[in-house]
Amino acid sequence: MASRHLSRSIVMQSLYEWDFYGKKPGALEKIVEKNIKEFGPGLENTEFVWKLIKEVVEHLPQIDKIIGKAAPEWPIEQITIIDRNVLRIGLYELLYENKEEVPPKVAINEAIELAKTFGGENSGKFVNGVLGTVYKELEKPKTKD
């Protein structure tokens, strides 16, 4: 497994656990440390894990608002915890990450793979639909009103 993909898996599992237990302040660092030891013993560089965790959490309110707009029939609390956190990672990378480092299609494909690996039968399609909707909005030419 490529190290960035493994890092994203660790981030997703950590966000899942943190979210599942009520997003308690201060708990996320311990969860991430435990998950790096458990799921990434061969991971040479954990910098990407920590950066992704920090940035996703920092942008959480904006990301959750975007999920709400892109999937209006699915209130955020009704989306499965796996899908919700895969979307958070994917949207962070799609919207805020350096496009040369993580091109939009890579961000979307990585999120779909996480959803297929960890989510339910329709998780990949759901994540693809939400991220695809956001990506199409990003690609629209900006018009002046």
Number of C-alpha atoms within 10 A of each C-alpha: 6 7 16 15 14 18 23 21 26 26 27 29 21 24 26 20 20 20 16 12 10 9 13 10 8 9 13 19 15 12 18 22 15 14 18 22 12 10 14 17 9 10 14 8 12 15 9 14 22 16 11 19 20 15 15 22 15 12 14 16 10 14 20 19 13 17 22 16 15 17 19 10 10 13 13 16 10 9 16 15 18 22 26 23 25 30 27 25 28 29 29 21 24 23 15 13 17 11 14 7 9 14 13 21 14 15 20 24 16 20 31 24 18 25 27 17 13 16 18 13 11 12 23 21 13 18 27 20 16 20 28 16 15 19 17 9 12 12 8 8 7 8 5 4 3
